[in-house]
């Protein structure tokens, strides 16, 4: 069983539960989509949970855990069944980002370029 909450131990600590666990890359646009790999470890690095494995060439590789079958399916994604592209919380974060960037007036510091004809 893989833990689905954030790790409390340092990211250099191996996950003892990873032995013998296989996972599949599920992200629709990732080049490894559909391929299965043996999970070496599961860590919280770069602000997100990541799975680490050896790719087909034997290189140490990682992808976000959310792009794999390591984590259970997100209930919202399952229920939305492709009908909703954004979660409410994600839209609120986007609104906040746009406001912090000073794009509230629609200008965003970008000047309009008129092509010469």
C-alpha positions in Angstrom: 0.0 0.0 0.0 1.4 3.4 -1.0 0.8 6.4 1.4 -1.4 9.1 -0.3 -0.6 11.8 2.2 2.5 13.9 2.3 5.6 12.3 3.8 6.7 13.6 7.2 10.2 12.1 6.8 13.0 13.8 4.9 12.9 13.2 1.1 16.1 11.1 1.3 14.3 8.4 3.3 13.2 5.4 1.2 9.6 4.3 1.2 9.7 0.9 2.8 6.3 0.0 1.2 7.5 0.4 -2.4 9.0 -3.1 -2.8 7.2 -5.1 -5.5 4.8 -2.3 -6.4 4.2 -1.6 -10.1 2.5 1.4 -11.5 1.4 2.8 -14.9 1.9 6.3 -16.2 -1.6 7.6 -17.0 -1.0 11.3 -18.0 -2.6 11.6 -21.4 0.3 13.6 -23.0 3.3 12.0 -21.3 5.5 10.0 -23.7 5.5 7.0 -21.2 1.7 6.9 -21.0 0.5 3.3 -20.7 3.9 1.9 -19.7 4.3 0.0 -16.4 7.3 0.4 -14.2 8.5 -1.0 -10.9 8.3 1.6 -8.1 11.6 2.2 -6.5 10.6 4.9 -4.1 8.0 7.6 -3.5 9.1 11.0 -2.3 7.9 14.6 -1.8 10.3 16.6 -4.0 10.0 20.0 -5.7 6.7 20.7 -4.0 4.9 17.6 -5.1 4.7 13.9 -4.5 6.8 12.0 -7.1 7.4 8.3 -8.0 10.9 7.2 -8.8 11.7 4.3 -11.0 14.2 3.0 -13.6 13.1 3.6 -17.2 13.6 1.2 -20.1 17.2 2.3 -20.5 17.8 1.8 -16.8 18.0 5.5 -15.9 16.7 6.8 -12.6 13.5 8.7 -13.5 10.7 10.4 -11.7 7.2 11.7 -12.6 4.5 13.4 -10.5 2.6 10.7 -8.5 -0.7 12.3 -9.8 0.3 11.2 -13.3 0.3 7.5 -12.3 -1.8 4.7 -10.9 0.1 5.0 -7.6 -2.5 7.3 -6.2 -6.2 6.4 -6.2 -8.3 8.1 -8.8 -9.4 11.6 -7.9 -13.2 11.4 -7.1 -13.8 14.8 -8.8 -12.1 13.7 -12.0 -14.0 10.4 -12.0 -17.4 12.0 -11.5 -16.8 14.8 -13.9 -15.9 12.2 -16.6 -14.3 14.9 -18.8 -17.2 17.3 -18.6 -15.4 19.8 -16.3 -11.9 21.0 -17.1 -11.2 22.9 -13.8 -11.9 22.4 -10.1 -13.4 25.3 -8.2 -10.3 25.6 -6.0 -8.1 25.7 -9.1 -10.1 28.5 -10.6 -9.8 30.5 -7.4 -6.0 30.0 -7.5 -6.0 31.2 -11.1 -8.0 34.3 -10.2 -5.5 35.1 -7.4 -2.6 34.6 -9.7 -4.0 36.9 -12.3 -4.7 39.5 -9.7 -1.2 39.3 -8.3 0.3 39.7 -11.8 -1.6 42.9 -12.2 -3.8 41.6 -15.0 -7.1 42.6 -13.4 -7.6 45.3 -16.1 -6.9 42.9 -18.9 -3.7 44.7 -19.9 -1.1 42.4 -18.1 1.7 44.6 -19.2 1.5 43.3 -22.7 1.3 45.9 -25.5 -0.9 45.4 -28.5 1.0 44.7 -31.7 -0.7 45.7 -34.9 0.7 43.9 -37.9 1.9 46.0 -40.9 -0.1 45.4 -44.0 
